[in-house]
Amino acid sequence: MPLVFRKGDPVRTESGETGEVLGWRVCLEGGKWFFFYEVETPSGTFEAREDLLILPEDLIEARLEAEETRKKESARAAEYNASIVSIQYTHDDLAVFRVKPDGAKATYKPGQYTTLGLLGFESRLEGTQKEEPPTDGTTMVRRAYSISHRILDDETGELVPSGQDDFYEFYIVLVRDNGEGNPAPGLTPRLFALKEGNRLQIGKKATGHYTSELMGENTKTVILGGTGTGEAPHMSMISQLLSDGFEGDIVCIEVARFRHDFGYLATHKKLMGRYPNYHYVGLSTRDPDIEKKVYIQGYIGDGMLDELLGYTPEVETTHWFFCGNPKMLGVPQTDKETGVESYPTPLGVIEVLEGLGHTADRGRKNPGNIHYEEYW
């Protein structure tokens, strides 16, 4: 291989003598081109053909490692278009990532999503599930994430209208092995191995129809329900409503396994103290002091929401937004042969609300006031 040896390299000759490369030239021998190296040894200086010299193993490894690093840096420069400016950990497996794109930031509507991506050669967080087989190093591992929003300025505490930051905010949970034999997650173990300043790829545009634009002008009550990080798209919706001076009731209902999984709890408390029409309900299901598990379906169906508001949300003036676990949603399924629609089990929030007279949004031709986004 041309230029395997460099000036100053320590080498070992075919006879076992050690020396140092002084220079090189190219020469035709036997119909083939070879590199000939001038080597200085204790017994004198002589010229040796490239295939008759050997580099030390540690130097070979260092050269290979340097070449691999160069290739990775080249790939990152070609594929990545954003930097992590902040990582705020709620705990080891839950964090808010702030990602600043290169150049102008794409606009988005509250509730939309975009993608994040890392090349397959990027390290995975130690202790996470191993990929079998490993992802090819040149493959871009991508996943779509709803765009979240901080709502309040970190320093001043003032309301920050949605879309005014020069970074995107993402609320992400580290997916670990749940023991059910599922394939190893590709992206989150790599994301959680990153540090502030590291590079990654972000989608060139935001997309999605699950947006606050679905509300009508006569809306008086907005209910937003999420499971886990399904809360993310609602943060920008809440910010927009408050920034626009919405005077109706806004209720954010969040379900998580433990109270320490409520990543935006401090923000919600501040909002409730500042805006009389803002309400937050955190429902944890696995804390040891929980006497009865309450999910969003039960909170609404058993009348607890009505009790919080002091009235029953009306069909004509209420919009519902739900994002997260499909079991929480319970999206109706249509039989392809009969056309008959049925609800899945267990009981989902859509079935609960349609039983109360509300209607799920089934698209532009069949709009409703129950809007939803399945998170997986």
C-alpha positions in Angstrom: 0.0 0.0 0.0 1.5 3.4 -1.0 2.9 5.5 1.7 2.3 3.0 4.5 5.6 4.1 5.8 6.4 7.7 6.7 9.6 9.5 7.3 10.8 8.8 10.8 8.8 5.6 11.2 10.5 2.8 13.1 10.5 -0.4 11.0 11.9 -3.9 11.1 13.6 -5.4 8.1 13.2 -8.9 6.6 16.3 -9.9 8.5 14.9 -8.7 11.8 17.1 -5.6 12.1 15.4 -2.4 13.3 15.8 1.0 11.7 14.2 4.3 10.8 12.7 5.4 7.4 14.6 8.4 5.9 12.8 8.7 2.6 11.2 6.8 -0.3 11.0 6.6 -4.1 8.8 4.7 -6.6 10.5 2.2 -8.9 9.3 -0.3 -11.6 10.4 -3.8 -10.8 9.2 -6.9 -12.6 6.5 -5.1 -14.4 5.0 -3.7 -11.1 5.4 -0.4 -9.4 6.8 -0.5 -5.8 7.8 1.9 -3.1 11.4 1.7 -2.1 12.3 3.1 1.3 15.7 4.4 2.5 16.2 2.9 5.9 18.9 3.8 8.5 19.9 0.9 10.7 22.7 0.4 13.2 24.7 -1.5 10.5 24.2 1.2 7.9 21.8 2.8 5.5 20.2 0.8 2.7 17.1 0.7 0.5 14.3 -1.9 1.0 11.1 -2.6 -1.0 7.8 -1.9 0.8 6.8 -5.5 1.2 10.1 -6.3 3.0 9.5 -3.9 5.8 7.3 -4.3 8.9 5.7 -1.6 11.1 5.4 -2.2 14.9 2.0 -3.5 15.8 1.2 -0.6 18.1 2.0 1.8 15.3 -0.2 -0.1 12.9 -3.1 0.0 15.4 -2.6 3.7 16.0 -2.6 4.4 12.2 -5.8 2.3 11.7 -7.5 4.0 14.6 -6.5 7.5 13.3 -7.9 6.5 9.8 -11.1 5.3 11.4 -11.5 8.5 13.3 -10.8 10.6 10.2 -13.6 8.6 8.3 -16.0 9.2 11.2 -15.3 12.9 11.3 -15.8 13.2 7.6 -19.1 11.3 7.8 -20.3 13.6 10.7 -19.3 16.7 8.7 -21.3 15.4 5.7 -24.4 14.2 7.5 -24.9 16.2 10.7 -26.5 19.6 10.7 -27.2 20.5 14.3 -25.6 20.6 17.8 -26.8 19.8 21.2 -26.8 23.0 23.2 -28.3 21.6 26.4 -29.2 18.4 28.1 -31.4 18.7 31.3 -31.8 15.4 33.1 -34.9 14.7 35.1 -33.2 11.4 36.0 -30.8 9.0 34.2 -33.4 7.7 31.8 -35.4 11.0 31.1 -34.1 14.2 29.7 -34.8 17.4 27.8 -32.5 17.8 24.8 -32.2 21.2 23.2 -30.9 21.0 19.6 -29.8 24.0 17.6 -29.8 23.6 13.8 -27.1 25.0 11.6 -28.2 28.2 9.8 -31.9 29.3 9.9 -34.2 27.3 12.1 -37.2 25.8 10.4 -40.6 27.0 11.6 -43.1 24.6 13.1 -46.7 24.6 14.3 -47.3 23.6 18.0 -47.8 19.9 18.1 -45.7 19.0 15.1 -42.7 16.7 15.0 -39.4 16.3 13.3 -36.6 13.6 13.2 -33.3 13.2 15.0 -30.6 11.0 13.7 -27.2 9.6 14.5 -24.8 7.4 12.4 -24.6 3.8 13.3 -21.0 4.0 14.4 -21.8 6.3 17.3 -21.4 4.8 20.8 -24.3 3.5 22.7 -24.7 4.3 26.4 -23.0 1.7 28.6 -25.4 -0.7 30.2 -28.1 -0.5 27.5 -29.3 -3.3 25.4 -26.9 -4.6 22.7 -27.9 -4.6 19.1 -28.0 -8.0 17.5 -26.8 -7.7 14.8 -25.0 -4.4 15.2 -26.2 -1.5 13.0 -24.0 -0.8 10.1 -21.7 2.1 10.8 -22.8 4.1 7.8 -26.5 3.7 8.5 -28.3 6.8 9.8 -30.4 5.8 12.7 -33.5 8.1 12.8 -36.6 8.5 14.9 -39.4 11.0 14.9 -39.9 13.1 18.0 -42.6 15.7 18.8 -41.2 19.1 19.3 -41.6 20.2 22.9 -41.2 23.7 24.4 -39.8 25.2 27.6 -42.8 27.7 28.0 -40.9 29.8 30.7 -37.5 31.4 30.2 -34.9 29.7 32.3 -33.5 32.9 33.8 -36.4 35.4 33.9 -39.3 33.0 34.2 -41.2 35.0 31.6 -43.5 33.3 29.1 -41.7 32.3 25.9 -44.1 32.1 22.9 -43.8 28.9 20.9 -41.3 29.0 18.1 -39.2 32.0 19.3 -36.2 30.0 20.6 -33.3 29.4 18.2 -33.3 25.7 19.3 -35.7 22.8 19.2 -36.6 21.2 22.5 -37.2 17.4 22.8 -38.5 15.5 25.8 -37.0 12.0 25.5 -37.0 8.8 27.5 -34.2 6.3 27.3 -35.7 3.0 26.0 -34.2 0.1 27.9 -34.7 -3.7 27.5 -38.1 -4.5 29.0 -37.5 -8.2 29.1 -40.1 -9.0 26.5 -37.7 -9.9 23.7 -38.1 -6.7 21.7 -35.3 -5.6 19.4 -32.7 -3.2 20.9 -33.7 0.4 20.3 -31.5 2.1 17.8 -31.5 5.8 18.7 -32.1 6.6 22.4 -29.0 4.6 23.7 -26.9 6.7 21.3 -28.7 10.0 22.2 -28.1 9.4 25.9 -24.4 8.8 25.3 -24.0 12.3 23.9 -22.8 15.4 25.6 -23.5 19.1 25.2 -21.7 20.3 22.0 -22.0 17.0 20.2 -23.3 16.9 16.7 -26.3 15.1 15.2 -28.8 15.2 12.4 -32.1 16.9 12.6 -34.9 16.9 10.0 -35.0 19.7 7.6 -38.7 20.5 8.3 -41.4 19.9 10.9 -44.5 18.0 9.9 -47.7 16.5 11.3 -51.4 17.3 11.4 -51.7 17.0 15.3 -51.6 20.7 15.9 -53.4 23.5 17.8 -54.9 24.7 14.5 -57.5 22.0 15.0 -59.2 24.1 17.6 -62.2 26.2 16.6 -62.7 29.9 17.3 -65.5 29.1 19.7 -63.3 26.9 21.9 -63.7 27.5 25.6 -62.1 24.4 27.1 -58.9 22.6 26.0 -57.9 19.3 27.6 -54.5 17.8 26.8 -53.7 14.3 28.0 -50.4 12.5 27.6 -48.6 9.4 28.8 -44.9 9.7 29.6 -43.1 11.9 27.0 -46.4 12.1 25.1 -46.6 15.4 26.9 -44.1 17.0 24.6 -46.3 18.3 21.8 -48.7 19.8 24.4 -46.0 22.1 25.8 -45.9 24.3 22.7 -49.7 24.2 22.5 -50.0 25.4 26.1 -47.5 28.2 25.4 -49.4 29.4 22.3 -52.7 29.4 24.2 -51.3 31.4 27.1 -49.4 33.8 24.8 -52.5 34.4 22.8 -54.4 35.3 26.0 -56.8 32.3 25.8 -59.2 32.8 28.7 -60.9 29.4 28.7 -59.8 26.5 30.9 -56.7 24.6 29.9 -56.2 21.2 31.6 -53.0 19.2 31.2 -53.3 15.6 32.4 -50.1 13.5 32.5 -49.8 9.8 33.3 -46.4 8.3 34.3 -45.2 5.4 36.3 -43.6 7.4 39.1 -43.8 11.0 40.3 -40.1 11.5 39.4 -41.1 10.9 35.8 -42.9 14.2 35.6 -40.2 16.1 33.8 -42.0 19.4 33.5 -43.7 19.4 36.9 -41.9 22.6 38.1 -43.1 24.5 35.0 -46.7 23.3 35.5 -46.7 24.4 39.1 -45.5 27.9 38.1 -48.1 28.2 35.4 -50.9 27.2 37.9 -49.7 29.9 40.2 -49.7 32.5 37.5 -52.7 31.6 35.4 -56.1 30.9 37.2 -57.4 29.1 34.1 -54.5 26.7 33.9 -54.8 23.3 35.6 -52.3 20.4 35.8 -53.0 16.9 36.9 -50.2 14.4 37.4 -51.3 10.7 37.7 -48.5 8.3 38.8 -49.4 4.6 38.7 -46.6 2.8 40.5 -45.6 4.9 43.5 -45.8 2.7 46.6 -48.3 5.1 48.3 -50.8 4.9 45.4 -54.0 3.3 46.8 -55.7 3.1 43.4 -54.3 3.5 39.9 -56.1 6.2 38.0 -55.5 6.6 34.2 -56.7 9.4 32.0 -59.7 7.2 30.9 -60.8 6.9 34.5 -60.1 10.4 35.4 -62.5 11.6 32.8 -65.0 8.8 32.9 -65.4 8.8 36.7 -66.2 12.5 36.8 -62.9 13.7 38.4 -62.3 16.1 35.5 -65.8 17.6 35.9 -65.1 18.0 39.6 -61.8 19.9 38.9 -63.5 22.2 36.4 -66.8 22.6 38.2 -68.7 21.8 35.0 -68.9 19.1 32.3 -67.0 20.1 29.1 -69.4 20.7 26.3 -69.2 19.1 22.9 -69.5 22.3 21.0 -66.9 24.3 22.9 -64.3 21.7 24.0 -61.3 20.3 22.2 -59.4 17.2 23.5 -55.8 16.4 22.6 -54.2 13.0 23.5 -50.7 11.8 22.7 -49.0 8.6 23.9 -49.7 5.0 24.6 -52.1 3.4 22.1 -53.8 1.6 25.0 -54.7 5.0 26.5 -56.1 6.2 23.2 -58.1 3.2 22.2 -58.4 4.3 18.5 -61.4 2.6 16.8 -60.6 0.0 14.2 -62.7 -0.6 11.0 -63.3 -4.1 9.7 -62.1 -4.1 6.1 -64.8 -6.5 4.9 -67.8 -5.2 6.8 -66.9 -1.6 7.3 -68.0 -1.9 10.9 -66.0 0.1 13.4 -65.2 -1.2 16.9 -63.2 -0.1 19.9 -60.1 -2.1 21.0 -59.6 -3.4 24.5 -58.7 -2.3 27.1 -61.0 0.7 27.4 -59.5 3.8 25.8 -60.2 7.5 26.2 -61.8 7.8 22.8 -64.5 5.3 23.7 -65.1 7.0 27.0 -65.5 10.4 25.3 -67.6 9.2 22.4 -69.9 7.6 25.0 -70.3 11.2 26.4 -71.2 12.6 23.0 -67.8 13.8 21.8 -66.5 12.7 18.4 -63.0 11.5 17.4 -61.4 13.3 14.6 -61.3 10.9 11.6 -59.7 13.3 9.2 -60.8 16.2 7.1 -63.9 14.6 5.8 -65.0 13.5 9.2 -63.6 16.0 11.7 -64.3 15.8 15.4 -63.2 17.4 18.7 -61.1 14.5 19.9 -57.6 14.7 18.4 -54.9 12.1 19.0 -51.3 11.1 18.1 -50.1 7.5 18.7 -46.6 7.5 20.1 -45.6 4.1 18.8 
